[in-house]
Structures are given as structure tokens and as C-alpha cells.
Amino acid sequence: YDISACLVGSEMCIRDRRLTPACTTISEHDLDPADDGSGWWRTDVAMAEGERYGFLLGDSTELRPDPRSRRQPRGVHGPSALFDPARFEWTDTGWSGRPLDGGVIYELHVGTFTPEGTLDSLAGHLDHLVELGITHVELLPVNAFSGEWNWGYDGVLWYAVHEGYGGPAAYQRFVDSAHARGIAVIQDVVYNHLGPSGNYLPEFGPYLREGEHTAWGDSVNLDEPAVREYIIENALMWLRDFHVDGLRLDAVHALHDDSTPHLLHELSERVDALSREVDRPLSLIAESDLNDPVMVLPREAGGYGLTAQWSDDWHHAVHVALTGETDGYYADFAAPDAVAKVTQDGFFHDGTYSSFRGRAHGTPLPSSVPAWRLVTFAQDHDQIGNRAAGDRLTASLSSDRLAVAAVLTLTAPGTPMLFMGEEWGASTPWQFFTSHKEPELARATAEGRIAEFAQMGWDPAAVPDPQDPATFERSRLDWSELESPHHARMLDLYRRLIALRHEVPELTDPEMSHNVVSVSHLEGAPEHRAYRIERGELAVLVNLTTEEVEFDLAPDSRILLETAPGRMVARTIALPPESAAIVAPPR
């Protein structure tokens, strides 16, 4: 691949992606191929902070940004700008990090978390997370993407922070502020595909596999050592240069890699080495639909050595119990033992038949794997945003049932994760939104979304247009809801539950075998069941039926929390419909 020249200028301008002479003088520097035949092209250029630059490839006159650009002031189609992360004066020298064990994660999208949609405005809301009891904040992808707003999974310049959020300097300020408040930062990163607009990587080298696709685009070429290093160095950049505490690895099942070692094995090895160097815990969390413990098993035991993985099975089982929805992949989770199995064994599909996939799926999770290595949640960006209307549980559940969802989430054996606004029962939807500038791409995105849900019986008029700015605006959190007594009561419940989780050892017990679940009232739909979930000597009692349900208690048992007053009768407690309680043994 012929990278013939690098153009540098303090205010380089382009129009229609072509250079224009309207700005300051632009200097051109020829690049020479490396003598070792490695494919790299090089030249020495003296540049100042903020100076713009880009590449001309072969005989093209169209400027291309640096694939490792740290800053894109004019978006992913414009010139790159020199950014030196070492210039930032950190104040977190006393920060020793936070392990994931015992933590509570809060997932958010920078652009819709606050009215301003910036990293600096996000930093101004960190006290809300501190008061809630959050230990880790997880940001949806912030790498540079085309347009003004996007979920972040259409990123094309992985080393740059989206300028609309404030760019890389604002990101450093945010992490520094989070650490000052005792909150660790997890960054969601996407290494399995690139977005459809501004993806110039294939022009620089064999970054993608021709003819091999994932659900979101061409497969990344993990057979090429330079591409693997491009990914690993990006991961290390977040952890080292931006002081991030962990990475959430998007859809690792779409990383097609037959190499030994696997990319994830190699990545965890390098991250563990950096962790020892900086003397603080660094976490890698996989999103994987494989139900394969290889993700979290130690490398010496044949695993990849990642810190944790998301548990969609836990979500599906609890979602069905709360809502009664059994369409699509929810069908299997109407089974009477679904909630019990995910609580006691981690995976529901662990070699069992998956009707959605039409085959056996998953592998049992060994008892040696601690419970906290599974990240569990009742709501997240995918499970809300990939619904046709982007509706939260708030749209379909009563306040009482939402309170039960909170209890189930924050007493689960795994590491619980909340989605932004969940803690006060936010009424705003979280919808799929994009801002592609290319008319053809914008039309294809909107039409594809409508066609997808039309197959499921949805009226096309009821599916929000992802390109409509109103879809993005509707997805912003409404912080004024906290002034409502209803939302304030929900927030208080979440605060009390998280405080209990931090205080009561049974709720963070890593031994899956210490969990015992019994289910009663199995007749009828799955949303009309009652559960007794024993976490060691602690009992979480859940009544999702329409009738009062009695649970046996040990003498002198203590009620640590209840979502509605239960009726104590001798050695029993009768829970009203749609309520839950946490009961401890006598002191």
C-alpha cells in the first residue's frame, strides 16, 4: 500500500474531502517504505501540539486522516491534529484503582446522559453516582465516528475521542474527576468491526478480510500481526494514557481468530503486564454470546484470562419473569427453572438446546469461577435500544414491579450493572439513533431498521427513524424527573439496595454453590411466580403473583428491606403482590 506523502499545516482545510489553498501554508513530506519489507512507511516531521496533518495515498489528492489519530477536530473525514496525552497534569497519583469484585457498574452514553452531552457535563454529575453507591462507571464507545450523534458502535478512528464530547483532553479531565471521587472508569471499545462512514483503514493496509463479514460489516483481519498490534496498542492507550481502569470488549464472538494464542489471550497478557507496571487493577470485560467459560478461565488453565463477561442469560431469565415476554430468544427462559439456574449455575444454556439458535448452546461454568466474573443486569443499552421503540421496563411495568426488578438486580450473585436513569425509573426511551451525512447511508439505515421490525409485525410508523434528530433528543435523560416523589422514591430504593450490597457479605459472596433458589406458584404465565433466593443465610423473597404469598422464616428473622410492607404471622411473612423483601437471620 503506497502511502506517498504526509501533508502538515497549522490550519489545514479541506472541502469535499479535497485540500483547499484557503488556509495557511501546507508542507508536504514524502514517506519511504521501511527497508525490512514490513509494510510500514516513514518520514521525520517536526510538529507542534494541535497542528493538522493527513496522508495522501498513492496518486490520490484526497486527504486521509491518520489511522492512529488522537484528535479529529473536524470529524473523521477531516485532517488529524497532533495531541500529546503526556501534557495533561493528572491529580490522581494516589488512585490505587478498584477491583471489579464487590463492585456496582453504571453504564451510560455520554451524548444523552446530560443536556449538554459532553464529558465535562458528565463530570458535573459524578456526585449523583457517588451518592448512589456506584463503584465503576462504564461509558459507551467514545471513539471518533461520522456525524454528530451515534451510539458509538460506528466508530472508525479508534484512537481518537469524538470531538462533540470534548475530545481527548476532556476525556482526561473526566477520568481524573472520577478518580477523585473514588469511581473507576470502564471504557467500551469495539474491535470486531468498523462503522460504514469514514472507514479508510482498508486504504492503508489489509486491516479487513475481504469477503468475510460480521453482522455489522467486514471482519477485522486478525491474521495480520500489525492489525493485532493495532488493537492491542489501542487497548493499552486507554489504560495507560487516559488512566482508564478497564475495558468492555464489544461482541468478542465476532473476533474471528484461529491463531494461537487467541487475540484475547494475548490482550489479557499484555494488560496484566501493564497492571503490574502501574500497580493498580485493570479489568477486561467481554461481551460474548457464546456462554463459554474460556473467556474468564485463567490462561494457565487454557482460558483467555479476562476479568469478567456479560451474562445475557441472567437478563433474559429475569426479563421473562418480570414481563412475561416469551417471543424470540426469550422463549426458552419461560422454563420454570430459568431464574434458579442462572442464579445457581451462571449460564442457562450450558450445553442445552436453544430454540432460538436451533441447536445446543453453551458450556457449563466451572464451580471454580467466582460469581462476580459474570456481569448481570435487568436493563442495558442493547436490551432497551434494540427494541423497536427503545422502551425501558418503565414503559410496561408497574412501579411495584420495577421495585422488584431493582431487588433482583442488586441482590444477584454476579456483578450488577445499571443502565443510566434506571435508578429513578426514567421514563425517557433509549432509541437507536444515527446522524450519517451521506444520503444513501442515511436512507439505508432508516429503511433497514423499519424492515427489521416489520418482519416482527410492527407498524412501520411506530418505529422511530434513527436519522431523525428527534429520536436522539427523546433518548436524553430528563433530570427534572428527580423532583417527582415517585422517581425520588425509586432512587431511594436503589440507594438503600446498593448500600446493603456494600455492607452485607452474603450479597457479594463469590461462591455460586451458596445460592439456592426455590420457585412456587408455577401455574400460569412466568410473570406470576414467587421465588425464594437464598444467598447463604440471607433470603431474598420475591412475589410476582397477583395474590399474597407466604414464606417461612426462621425465629427472630430480621427484615433488612422490603418494597412493600409484609404481614408477619408467627414464623412466616406474607408478601403482597408484586413485592420483594430481603430477610436476614437473627443476630
C-alpha positions, 0 to 999 in steps of 0.5 A: 500500500503506497502511502506517498506523502504526509501533508502538515499545516497549522490550519489545514482545510479541506472541502469535499474531502479535497485540500483547499489553498484557503488556509495557511501554508501546507508542507508536504513530506514524502514517506519511504517504505521501511527497508525490512519489507514490513509494510510500514512507511516513514518520514521525520516531521517536526510538529507542534501540539494541535497542528493538522496533518493527513496522508495522501495515498498513492496518486490520490489528492484526497486527504486521509486522516491518520489511522492512529489519530488522537484528535479529529477536530473536524470529524473523521473525514477531516485532517488529524491534529497532533495531541500529546496525552503526556501534557495533561497534569493528572491529580490522581497519583494516589488512585490505587484503582478498584477491583471489579469484585464487590463492585456496582457498574453504571453504564451510560452514553455520554451524548444523552446522559446530560443536556449538554452531552459532553464529558465535562457535563458528565463530570458535573454529575459524578456526585449523583453516582457517588451518592448512589453507591456506584463503584465503576462507571462504564461509558459507551464507545467514545471513539471518533465516528461520522456525524454528530450523534451515534451510539458509538458502535460506528466508530472508525478512528479508534484512537481518537475521542469524538470531538462533540464530547470534548475530545481527548483532553476532556476525556482526561479531565473526566477520568481524573474527576472520577478518580477523585471521587473514588469511581473507576472508569470502564471504557467500551471499545469495539474491535470486531468491526468498523462503522460504514462512514469514514472507514479508510483503514482498508486504504492503508493496509489489509486491516479487513478480510475481504469477503468475510463479514460480521453482522455489522460489516467486514471482519477485522483481519486478525491474521495480520500481526500489525492489525493485532498490534493495532488493537492491542496498542489501542487497548493499552492507550486507554489504560495507560494514557487516559488512566482508564481502569478497564475495558468492555470488549464489544461482541468478542464472538465476532473476533474471528481468530484461529491463531494461537494464542487467541487475540484475547489471550494475548490482550489479557497478557499484555494488560496484566503486564501493564497492571503490574507496571502501574500497580493498580487493577485493570479489568477486561470485560467481554461481551460474548454470546457464546456462554463459554467459560474460556473467556474468564478461565485463567490462561494457565488453565487454557482460558483467555484470562479476562476479568469478567463477561456479560451474562445475557442469560441472567437478563433474559431469565429475569426479563421473562419473569418480570414481563412475561415476554416469551417471543424470540430468544426469550422463549426458552427462559419461560422454563420454570427453572430459568431464574434458579439456574442462572442464579445457581449455575451462571449460564442457562444454556450450558450445553442445552438446546436453544430454540432460538439458535436451533441447536445446543448452546453453551458450556457449563461454568466451572464451580471454580469461577467466582460469581462476580466474573459474570456481569448481570443486569435487568436493563442495558443499552442493547436490551432497551435500544434494540427494541423497536421503540427503545422502551425501558421496563418503565414503559410496561411495568408497574412501579411495584414491579420495577421495585422488584426488578431493582431487588433482583438486580442488586441482590444477584450473585454476579456483578450488577450493572445499571443502565443510566436513569434506571435508578429513578425509573426514567421514563425517557426511551433509549432509541437507536439513533444515527446522524450519517451525512451521506444520503444513501447511508442515511436512507439505508439505515432508516429503511433497514431498521423499519424492515427489521421490525416489520418482519416482527409485525410492527407498524412501520410508523411506530418505529422511530427513524434513527436519522431523525434528530428527534429520536436522539433528543427523546433518548436524553435523560430528563433530570427534572424527573428527580423532583417527582416523589415517585422517581425520588422514591425509586432512587431511594430504593436503589440507594438503600439496595446498593448500600446493603450490597456494600455492607452485607457479605452474603450479597457479594459472596463469590461462591455460586454453590451458596445460592439456592433458589426455590420457585412456587406458584408455577401455574400460569404465565412466568410473570406470576411466580414467587421465588425464594433466593437464598444467598447463604443465610440471607433470603431474598423473597420475591412475589410476582403473583397477583395474590399474597404469598407466604414464606417461612422464616426462621425465629427472630428473622430480621427484615433488612428491606422490603418494597412493600410492607409484609404481614408477619404471622408467627414464623412466616411473612406474607408478601403482597403482590408484586413485592420483594423483601430481603430477610436476614437471620437473627443476630 
